[in-house]
Amino acid sequence: MSPAIVLTGATGFLGSHLCRALLAAGYTVHGYRRMSSDPSRLRDITSRLCWHRLPEELEAPFRGK
């Protein structure tokens, strides 16, 4: 089981680069985003991320996958 991290702002400029670095380092990345956020910066890796919507799923990463 890989270590997990919760990342807010994953769809932004810095967050998208951090997402890539964390995935490359072997982390499972749980990204929180508003439904109005544009995930296009992560289009090529979106299937490797665990997306959660705000505010409905705040506890999801802590339940395990």
LUMVOBA-319815 format. One record per atom (N, C-alpha, C, O, CB): residue in one letter; x, y, z; atom name; residue number from 0. Coordinates in steps of 0.1 Angstrom, whole numbers, plus 2048, in hexadecimal, padded with zeros to 3 digits. Each point is the difference from the previous one (the first is absolute). Glycine has a CB too. Layout:
BEGIN
<residuo:a, east:X, north:Y, up:Z, atomo:CA, num:NUM>
...
//
This chain:
BEGIN
<residuo:m, east:808, north:7F4, up:800, atomo:N, num:0>
<residuo:m, east:7F8, north:80C, up:800, atomo:CA, num:0>
<residuo:m, east:809, north:80C, up:800, atomo:C, num:0>
<residuo:m, east:809, north:802, up:808, atomo:O, num:0>
<residuo:m, east:7E4, north:7F2, up:804, atomo:CB, num:0>
<residuo:s, east:810, north:815, up:7EB, atomo:N, num:1>
<residuo:s, east:808, north:80D, up:7FF, atomo:CA, num:1>
<residuo:s, east:7FB, north:80A, up:80A, atomo:C, num:1>
<residuo:s, east:7F5, north:800, up:804, atomo:O, num:1>
<residuo:s, east:810, north:7FB, up:7E3, atomo:CB, num:1>
<residuo:p, east:804, north:80E, up:81D, atomo:N, num:2>
<residuo:p, east:7FC, north:80B, up:809, atomo:CA, num:2>
<residuo:p, east:7F6, north:809, up:7F9, atomo:C, num:2>
<residuo:p, east:802, north:802, up:7F4, atomo:O, num:2>
<residuo:p, east:814, north:7FD, up:819, atomo:CB, num:2>
<residuo:a, east:7E1, north:806, up:7FA, atomo:N, num:3>
<residuo:a, east:7F6, north:809, up:7FA, atomo:CA, num:3>
<residuo:a, east:802, north:80E, up:805, atomo:C, num:3>
<residuo:a, east:804, north:802, up:80B, atomo:O, num:3>
<residuo:a, east:7EB, north:7EB, up:7F4, atomo:CB, num:3>
<residuo:i, east:80D, north:81D, up:7F9, atomo:N, num:4>
<residuo:i, east:801, north:80E, up:803, atomo:CA, num:4>
<residuo:i, east:7F3, north:807, up:7FB, atomo:C, num:4>
<residuo:i, east:7FB, north:7FC, up:7F5, atomo:O, num:4>
<residuo:i, east:81F, north:803, up:80B, atomo:CB, num:4>
<residuo:v, east:7E1, north:80A, up:808, atomo:N, num:5>
<residuo:v, east:7F5, north:808, up:7FC, atomo:CA, num:5>
<residuo:v, east:806, north:80E, up:7FA, atomo:C, num:5>
<residuo:v, east:807, north:806, up:807, atomo:O, num:5>
<residuo:v, east:7E9, north:7EF, up:80B, atomo:CB, num:5>
<residuo:l, east:80B, north:80E, up:7E2, atomo:N, num:6>
<residuo:l, east:805, north:80C, up:7FA, atomo:CA, num:6>
<residuo:l, east:7F5, north:809, up:7FC, atomo:C, num:6>
<residuo:l, east:7F7, north:7FC, up:7F8, atomo:O, num:6>
<residuo:l, east:81D, north:7F8, up:800, atomo:CB, num:6>
<residuo:t, east:7EC, north:818, up:80D, atomo:N, num:7>
<residuo:t, east:7F6, north:80A, up:7FC, atomo:CA, num:7>
<residuo:t, east:806, north:809, up:7F5, atomo:C, num:7>
<residuo:t, east:80D, north:802, up:801, atomo:O, num:7>
<residuo:t, east:7E7, north:7FD, up:816, atomo:CB, num:7>
<residuo:g, east:805, north:806, up:7E0, atomo:N, num:8>
<residuo:g, east:805, north:809, up:7F6, atomo:CA, num:8>
<residuo:g, east:807, north:7F8, up:7F5, atomo:C, num:8>
<residuo:g, east:809, north:805, up:7F9, atomo:O, num:8>
<residuo:g, east:7FA, north:80C, up:818, atomo:CB, num:8>
<residuo:a, east:7FA, north:7E2, up:7ED, atomo:N, num:9>
<residuo:a, east:807, north:7F8, up:7F7, atomo:CA, num:9>
<residuo:a, east:7FE, north:804, up:7F1, atomo:C, num:9>
<residuo:a, east:808, north:7FD, up:7F8, atomo:O, num:9>
<residuo:a, east:7F4, north:7F1, up:818, atomo:CB, num:9>
<residuo:t, east:7F9, north:819, up:7ED, atomo:N, num:10>
<residuo:t, east:7FE, north:805, up:7F2, atomo:CA, num:10>
<residuo:t, east:807, north:80D, up:7FD, atomo:C, num:10>
<residuo:t, east:800, north:804, up:7F4, atomo:O, num:10>
<residuo:t, east:7EA, north:7F0, up:80D, atomo:CB, num:10>
<residuo:g, east:81C, north:812, up:808, atomo:N, num:11>
<residuo:g, east:807, north:80D, up:7FE, atomo:CA, num:11>
<residuo:g, east:80E, north:7FD, up:7FA, atomo:C, num:11>
<residuo:g, east:804, north:7F4, up:7FF, atomo:O, num:11>
<residuo:g, east:7EF, north:817, up:814, atomo:CB, num:11>
<residuo:f, east:814, north:800, up:7EA, atomo:N, num:12>
<residuo:f, east:80E, north:7FE, up:7FA, atomo:CA, num:12>
<residuo:f, east:809, north:7F9, up:80A, atomo:C, num:12>
<residuo:f, east:806, north:7F6, up:7FC, atomo:O, num:12>
<residuo:f, east:7F6, north:81F, up:7F7, atomo:CB, num:12>
<residuo:l, east:806, north:7F0, up:819, atomo:N, num:13>
<residuo:l, east:809, north:7F9, up:809, atomo:CA, num:13>
<residuo:l, east:7FB, north:7F2, up:804, atomo:C, num:13>
<residuo:l, east:808, north:7F7, up:801, atomo:O, num:13>
<residuo:l, east:7FF, north:820, up:807, atomo:CB, num:13>
<residuo:g, east:7EC, north:7E8, up:7FB, atomo:N, num:14>
<residuo:g, east:7FA, north:7F4, up:804, atomo:CA, num:14>
<residuo:g, east:802, north:7F5, up:7F6, atomo:C, num:14>
<residuo:g, east:802, north:7F4, up:803, atomo:O, num:14>
<residuo:g, east:7EE, north:818, up:80A, atomo:CB, num:14>
<residuo:s, east:80F, north:7F7, up:7E6, atomo:N, num:15>
<residuo:s, east:801, north:7F6, up:7F5, atomo:CA, num:15>
<residuo:s, east:80E, north:7FB, up:800, atomo:C, num:15>
<residuo:s, east:802, north:7F4, up:7FD, atomo:O, num:15>
<residuo:s, east:7EC, north:817, up:7F6, atomo:CB, num:15>
<residuo:h, east:81C, north:7FE, up:80F, atomo:N, num:16>
<residuo:h, east:80E, north:7FB, up:800, atomo:CA, num:16>
<residuo:h, east:803, north:7F8, up:80C, atomo:C, num:16>
<residuo:h, east:807, north:7F6, up:7FF, atomo:O, num:16>
<residuo:h, east:7FF, north:81E, up:7F4, atomo:CB, num:16>
<residuo:l, east:7F4, north:7F0, up:818, atomo:N, num:17>
<residuo:l, east:802, north:7F8, up:80C, atomo:CA, num:17>
<residuo:l, east:7F9, north:7F2, up:7FF, atomo:C, num:17>
<residuo:l, east:806, north:7F6, up:805, atomo:O, num:17>
<residuo:l, east:7FB, north:81F, up:808, atomo:CB, num:17>
<residuo:c, east:7F4, north:7EA, up:7ED, atomo:N, num:18>
<residuo:c, east:7F9, north:7F3, up:7FD, atomo:CA, num:18>
<residuo:c, east:809, north:7F7, up:7F8, atomo:C, num:18>
<residuo:c, east:802, north:7F4, up:804, atomo:O, num:18>
<residuo:c, east:7E8, north:818, up:7FC, atomo:CB, num:18>
<residuo:r, east:81C, north:7F9, up:7F6, atomo:N, num:19>
<residuo:r, east:809, north:7F8, up:7F8, atomo:CA, num:19>
<residuo:r, east:80C, north:7FB, up:808, atomo:C, num:19>
<residuo:r, east:804, north:7F4, up:7FF, atomo:O, num:19>
<residuo:r, east:7F5, north:819, up:7ED, atomo:CB, num:19>
<residuo:a, east:80D, north:7FC, up:81C, atomo:N, num:20>
<residuo:a, east:80C, north:7FC, up:808, atomo:CA, num:20>
<residuo:a, east:7FC, north:7F5, up:80A, atomo:C, num:20>
<residuo:a, east:807, north:7F7, up:803, atomo:O, num:20>
<residuo:a, east:803, north:820, up:7FA, atomo:CB, num:20>
<residuo:l, east:7EA, north:7EB, up:80A, atomo:N, num:21>
<residuo:l, east:7FC, north:7F6, up:80A, atomo:CA, num:21>
<residuo:l, east:7FD, north:7F3, up:7FA, atomo:C, num:21>
<residuo:l, east:803, north:7F5, up:805, atomo:O, num:21>
<residuo:l, east:7F3, north:81E, up:808, atomo:CB, num:21>
<residuo:l, east:803, north:7ED, up:7E7, atomo:N, num:22>
<residuo:l, east:7FE, north:7F3, up:7F9, atomo:CA, num:22>
<residuo:l, east:80D, north:7F9, up:7FC, atomo:C, num:22>
<residuo:l, east:801, north:7F4, up:802, atomo:O, num:22>
<residuo:l, east:7E9, north:815, up:7F6, atomo:CB, num:22>
<residuo:a, east:81F, north:7FF, up:804, atomo:N, num:23>
<residuo:a, east:80D, north:7FA, up:7FC, atomo:CA, num:23>
<residuo:a, east:808, north:7FB, up:80C, atomo:C, num:23>
<residuo:a, east:808, north:7F6, up:7FE, atomo:O, num:23>
<residuo:a, east:7F9, north:81A, up:7EF, atomo:CB, num:23>
<residuo:a, east:7FC, north:7F5, up:81E, atomo:N, num:24>
<residuo:a, east:807, north:7FC, up:80D, atomo:CA, num:24>
<residuo:a, east:7F9, north:7F4, up:806, atomo:C, num:24>
<residuo:a, east:804, north:7FA, up:80A, atomo:O, num:24>
<residuo:a, east:804, north:81D, up:7FA, atomo:CB, num:24>
<residuo:g, east:7EC, north:7E4, up:7F6, atomo:N, num:25>
<residuo:g, east:7F9, north:7F5, up:804, atomo:CA, num:25>
<residuo:g, east:7F5, north:802, up:80A, atomo:C, num:25>
<residuo:g, east:7FB, north:7F7, up:806, atomo:O, num:25>
<residuo:g, east:81A, north:7FE, up:7F7, atomo:CB, num:25>
<residuo:y, east:7E6, north:817, up:804, atomo:N, num:26>
<residuo:y, east:7F5, north:803, up:809, atomo:CA, num:26>
<residuo:y, east:7F3, north:7FE, up:7F9, atomo:C, num:26>
<residuo:y, east:7FF, north:801, up:7F3, atomo:O, num:26>
<residuo:y, east:80F, north:810, up:819, atomo:CB, num:26>
<residuo:t, east:7E8, north:7EC, up:7FB, atomo:N, num:27>
<residuo:t, east:7F2, north:800, up:7FC, atomo:CA, num:27>
<residuo:t, east:7FB, north:80E, up:803, atomo:C, num:27>
<residuo:t, east:800, north:805, up:80B, atomo:O, num:27>
<residuo:t, east:7FC, north:7E2, up:7F9, atomo:CB, num:27>
<residuo:v, east:800, north:820, up:7F2, atomo:N, num:28>
<residuo:v, east:7FC, north:80E, up:801, atomo:CA, num:28>
<residuo:v, east:7F0, north:801, up:800, atomo:C, num:28>
<residuo:v, east:7FA, north:7FD, up:7F7, atomo:O, num:28>
<residuo:v, east:81C, north:80B, up:7FE, atomo:CB, num:28>
<residuo:h, east:7E5, north:7FE, up:816, atomo:N, num:29>
<residuo:h, east:7F2, north:803, up:802, atomo:CA, num:29>
<residuo:h, east:7FF, north:80F, up:7FD, atomo:C, num:29>
<residuo:h, east:805, north:808, up:808, atomo:O, num:29>
<residuo:h, east:7F6, north:7E5, up:809, atomo:CB, num:29>
<residuo:g, east:7FE, north:817, up:7E4, atomo:N, num:30>
<residuo:g, east:7FE, north:80E, up:7FD, atomo:CA, num:30>
<residuo:g, east:7F2, north:804, up:803, atomo:C, num:30>
<residuo:g, east:7F7, north:7FA, up:7FB, atomo:O, num:30>
<residuo:g, east:81B, north:804, up:7F4, atomo:CB, num:30>
<residuo:y, east:7ED, north:80D, up:818, atomo:N, num:31>
<residuo:y, east:7F3, north:807, up:802, atomo:CA, num:31>
<residuo:y, east:7FF, north:80B, up:7F6, atomo:C, num:31>
<residuo:y, east:809, north:808, up:7FE, atomo:O, num:31>
<residuo:y, east:7F7, north:7F2, up:81A, atomo:CB, num:31>
<residuo:r, east:7F4, north:807, up:7E2, atomo:N, num:32>
<residuo:r, east:7FE, north:80B, up:7F7, atomo:CA, num:32>
<residuo:r, east:7F1, north:804, up:800, atomo:C, num:32>
<residuo:r, east:7F7, north:7F7, up:802, atomo:O, num:32>
<residuo:r, east:81C, north:801, up:7F0, atomo:CB, num:32>
<residuo:r, east:7EB, north:814, up:80A, atomo:N, num:33>
<residuo:r, east:7F2, north:804, up:7FE, atomo:CA, num:33>
<residuo:r, east:7FC, north:7FB, up:7F2, atomo:C, num:33>
<residuo:r, east:808, north:7FE, up:7F7, atomo:O, num:33>
<residuo:r, east:7FB, north:817, up:818, atomo:CB, num:33>
<residuo:m, east:7F0, north:7E9, up:7EF, atomo:N, num:34>
<residuo:m, east:7FB, north:7FB, up:7F3, atomo:CA, num:34>
<residuo:m, east:803, north:80A, up:7F5, atomo:C, num:34>
<residuo:m, east:800, north:7FC, up:7F5, atomo:O, num:34>
<residuo:m, east:7EF, north:7F6, up:817, atomo:CB, num:34>
<residuo:s, east:812, north:81B, up:7F8, atomo:N, num:35>
<residuo:s, east:803, north:80A, up:7F6, atomo:CA, num:35>
<residuo:s, east:80E, north:801, up:7FC, atomo:C, num:35>
<residuo:s, east:804, north:807, up:7F7, atomo:O, num:35>
<residuo:s, east:7E9, north:805, up:812, atomo:CB, num:35>
<residuo:s, east:81C, north:7ED, up:7FE, atomo:N, num:36>
<residuo:s, east:80F, north:800, up:7FD, atomo:CA, num:36>
<residuo:s, east:803, north:7FA, up:7F2, atomo:C, num:36>
<residuo:s, east:7F9, north:7F6, up:7FC, atomo:O, num:36>
<residuo:s, east:80C, north:809, up:81D, atomo:CB, num:36>
<residuo:d, east:804, north:806, up:7E1, atomo:N, num:37>
<residuo:d, east:804, north:7FB, up:7F3, atomo:CA, num:37>
<residuo:d, east:80C, north:7F6, up:801, atomo:C, num:37>
<residuo:d, east:80B, north:805, up:803, atomo:O, num:37>
<residuo:d, east:7ED, north:810, up:7F2, atomo:CB, num:37>
<residuo:p, east:806, north:7DE, up:80A, atomo:N, num:38>
<residuo:p, east:80B, north:7F6, up:802, atomo:CA, num:38>
<residuo:p, east:809, north:7FE, up:7F3, atomo:C, num:38>
<residuo:p, east:807, north:7F6, up:800, atomo:O, num:38>
<residuo:p, east:7EA, north:7FF, up:811, atomo:CB, num:38>
<residuo:s, east:80E, north:814, up:7E5, atomo:N, num:39>
<residuo:s, east:807, north:7FD, up:7F4, atomo:CA, num:39>
<residuo:s, east:80F, north:7FF, up:801, atomo:C, num:39>
<residuo:s, east:807, north:7F9, up:7F8, atomo:O, num:39>
<residuo:s, east:7E7, north:813, up:7FD, atomo:CB, num:39>
<residuo:r, east:818, north:7FA, up:815, atomo:N, num:40>
<residuo:r, east:80F, north:7FF, up:802, atomo:CA, num:40>
<residuo:r, east:804, north:7F2, up:804, atomo:C, num:40>
<residuo:r, east:80B, north:7FC, up:7FF, atomo:O, num:40>
<residuo:r, east:7F5, north:81C, up:808, atomo:CB, num:40>
<residuo:l, east:7F6, north:7E0, up:7FE, atomo:N, num:41>
<residuo:l, east:803, north:7F2, up:804, atomo:CA, num:41>
<residuo:l, east:7F9, north:7F6, up:7F7, atomo:C, num:41>
<residuo:l, east:7FF, north:7F4, up:804, atomo:O, num:41>
<residuo:l, east:802, north:814, up:814, atomo:CB, num:41>
<residuo:r, east:7FC, north:7FC, up:7DC, atomo:N, num:42>
<residuo:r, east:7F8, north:7F7, up:7F7, atomo:CA, num:42>
<residuo:r, east:807, north:7F3, up:7FE, atomo:C, num:42>
<residuo:r, east:7FA, north:7F5, up:800, atomo:O, num:42>
<residuo:r, east:7FE, north:81F, up:7F5, atomo:CB, num:42>
<residuo:d, east:816, north:7EC, up:80A, atomo:N, num:43>
<residuo:d, east:807, north:7F3, up:7FD, atomo:CA, num:43>
<residuo:d, east:802, north:7F7, up:80C, atomo:C, num:43>
<residuo:d, east:803, north:7F5, up:7FE, atomo:O, num:43>
<residuo:d, east:808, north:818, up:7F0, atomo:CB, num:43>
<residuo:i, east:7F2, north:7F9, up:81E, atomo:N, num:44>
<residuo:i, east:802, north:7F7, up:80C, atomo:CA, num:44>
<residuo:i, east:7F4, north:7FF, up:809, atomo:C, num:44>
<residuo:i, east:800, north:7FB, up:80B, atomo:O, num:44>
<residuo:i, east:818, north:80C, up:7F5, atomo:CB, num:44>
<residuo:t, east:7DD, north:7FF, up:7FB, atomo:N, num:45>
<residuo:t, east:7F4, north:800, up:808, atomo:CA, num:45>
<residuo:t, east:7FB, north:7F3, up:805, atomo:C, num:45>
<residuo:t, east:7FA, north:7FE, up:80A, atomo:O, num:45>
<residuo:t, east:800, north:816, up:7EA, atomo:CB, num:45>
<residuo:s, east:808, north:7E1, up:804, atomo:N, num:46>
<residuo:s, east:7FC, north:7F3, up:804, atomo:CA, num:46>
<residuo:s, east:808, north:7FA, up:80B, atomo:C, num:46>
<residuo:s, east:7FC, north:7F7, up:806, atomo:O, num:46>
<residuo:s, east:7FD, north:806, up:7E2, atomo:CB, num:46>
<residuo:r, east:813, north:809, up:81B, atomo:N, num:47>
<residuo:r, east:808, north:7FB, up:80B, atomo:CA, num:47>
<residuo:r, east:7FE, north:808, up:80D, atomo:C, num:47>
<residuo:r, east:805, north:7FD, up:80A, atomo:O, num:47>
<residuo:r, east:80C, north:7FD, up:7E5, atomo:CB, num:47>
<residuo:l, east:7E6, north:810, up:810, atomo:N, num:48>
<residuo:l, east:7FC, north:808, up:80C, atomo:CA, num:48>
<residuo:l, east:7F3, north:7FB, up:806, atomo:C, num:48>
<residuo:l, east:7F8, north:7FB, up:7F9, atomo:O, num:48>
<residuo:l, east:815, north:819, up:7FE, atomo:CB, num:48>
<residuo:c, east:7F2, north:7EE, up:816, atomo:N, num:49>
<residuo:c, east:7F3, north:7FD, up:807, atomo:CA, num:49>
<residuo:c, east:7F9, north:80D, up:802, atomo:C, num:49>
<residuo:c, east:804, north:807, up:809, atomo:O, num:49>
<residuo:c, east:805, north:7E4, up:802, atomo:CB, num:49>
<residuo:w, east:7ED, north:818, up:7ED, atomo:N, num:50>
<residuo:w, east:7F9, north:80D, up:801, atomo:CA, num:50>
<residuo:w, east:7F5, north:800, up:80A, atomo:C, num:50>
<residuo:w, east:7F9, north:7F6, up:801, atomo:O, num:50>
<residuo:w, east:80D, north:80E, up:7E7, atomo:CB, num:50>
<residuo:h, east:7F9, north:806, up:81F, atomo:N, num:51>
<residuo:h, east:7F4, north:802, up:80A, atomo:CA, num:51>
<residuo:h, east:7FB, north:80E, up:7FD, atomo:C, num:51>
<residuo:h, east:807, north:809, up:7FE, atomo:O, num:51>
<residuo:h, east:803, north:7E7, up:813, atomo:CB, num:51>
<residuo:r, east:7E8, north:811, up:7F1, atomo:N, num:52>
<residuo:r, east:7FA, north:80D, up:7FE, atomo:CA, num:52>
<residuo:r, east:7FE, north:806, up:80E, atomo:C, num:52>
<residuo:r, east:7FF, north:7FA, up:80A, atomo:O, num:52>
<residuo:r, east:7F5, north:7FE, up:7E2, atomo:CB, num:52>
<residuo:l, east:80D, north:815, up:814, atomo:N, num:53>
<residuo:l, east:7FE, north:808, up:80C, atomo:CA, num:53>
<residuo:l, east:7F1, north:804, up:801, atomo:C, num:53>
<residuo:l, east:7FB, north:802, up:7F5, atomo:O, num:53>
<residuo:l, east:81D, north:807, up:80B, atomo:CB, num:53>
<residuo:p, east:7E2, north:7F7, up:80B, atomo:N, num:54>
<residuo:p, east:805, north:7FC, up:80D, atomo:CA, num:54>
<residuo:p, east:7FB, north:7F2, up:804, atomo:C, num:54>
<residuo:p, east:802, north:7FB, up:80B, atomo:O, num:54>
<residuo:p, east:7FE, north:81C, up:7FC, atomo:CB, num:54>
<residuo:e, east:7F9, north:7E2, up:7EF, atomo:N, num:55>
<residuo:e, east:7F9, north:7F3, up:803, atomo:CA, num:55>
<residuo:e, east:80A, north:7F5, up:805, atomo:C, num:55>
<residuo:e, east:7FB, north:7F8, up:808, atomo:O, num:55>
<residuo:e, east:7F4, north:80F, up:7E7, atomo:CB, num:55>
<residuo:e, east:81D, north:7F8, up:80D, atomo:N, num:56>
<residuo:e, east:808, north:7F5, up:802, atomo:CA, num:56>
<residuo:e, east:80D, north:803, up:809, atomo:C, num:56>
<residuo:e, east:80A, north:7FA, up:7FD, atomo:O, num:56>
<residuo:e, east:7ED, north:7FD, up:7ED, atomo:CB, num:56>
<residuo:l, east:808, north:811, up:81F, atomo:N, num:57>
<residuo:l, east:80B, north:804, up:808, atomo:CA, num:57>
<residuo:l, east:807, north:7F5, up:808, atomo:C, num:57>
<residuo:l, east:80C, north:800, up:802, atomo:O, num:57>
<residuo:l, east:7EA, north:816, up:800, atomo:CB, num:57>
<residuo:e, east:802, north:7E0, up:802, atomo:N, num:58>
<residuo:e, east:806, north:7F5, up:807, atomo:CA, num:58>
<residuo:e, east:805, north:7F4, up:7F8, atomo:C, num:58>
<residuo:e, east:806, north:7F7, up:805, atomo:O, num:58>
<residuo:e, east:7EB, north:810, up:80E, atomo:CB, num:58>
<residuo:a, east:80C, north:7F9, up:7E0, atomo:N, num:59>
<residuo:a, east:803, north:7F4, up:7F7, atomo:CA, num:59>
<residuo:a, east:80F, north:7FB, up:801, atomo:C, num:59>
<residuo:a, east:801, north:7F4, up:801, atomo:O, num:59>
<residuo:a, east:7ED, north:815, up:7F0, atomo:CB, num:59>
<residuo:p, east:81C, north:7FF, up:80E, atomo:N, num:60>
<residuo:p, east:80E, north:7FB, up:801, atomo:CA, num:60>
<residuo:p, east:803, north:7F8, up:80D, atomo:C, num:60>
<residuo:p, east:809, north:7F8, up:800, atomo:O, num:60>
<residuo:p, east:7FE, north:81A, up:7F0, atomo:CB, num:60>
<residuo:f, east:7F2, north:7F2, up:81A, atomo:N, num:61>
<residuo:f, east:803, north:7FA, up:80D, atomo:CA, num:61>
<residuo:f, east:7F9, north:7F3, up:803, atomo:C, num:61>
<residuo:f, east:803, north:7F9, up:809, atomo:O, num:61>
<residuo:f, east:800, north:81E, up:7FF, atomo:CB, num:61>
<residuo:r, east:7F4, north:7E5, up:7EF, atomo:N, num:62>
<residuo:r, east:7FA, north:7F3, up:801, atomo:CA, num:62>
<residuo:r, east:808, north:7F5, up:7F9, atomo:C, num:62>
<residuo:r, east:7FD, north:7F4, up:802, atomo:O, num:62>
<residuo:r, east:7ED, north:817, up:7FE, atomo:CB, num:62>
<residuo:g, east:820, north:7F8, up:7F8, atomo:N, num:63>
<residuo:g, east:807, north:7F6, up:7F8, atomo:CA, num:63>
<residuo:g, east:7FA, north:7FE, up:7F3, atomo:C, num:63>
<residuo:g, east:7F5, north:804, up:7FD, atomo:O, num:63>
<residuo:g, east:812, north:7F1, up:818, atomo:CB, num:63>
<residuo:k, east:800, north:805, up:7E2, atomo:N, num:64>
<residuo:k, east:7FC, north:7FF, up:7F2, atomo:CA, num:64>
<residuo:k, east:7FC, north:7F1, up:7FE, atomo:C, num:64>
<residuo:k, east:7FC, north:7FD, up:7F5, atomo:O, num:64>
<residuo:k, east:812, north:816, up:803, atomo:CB, num:64>
//
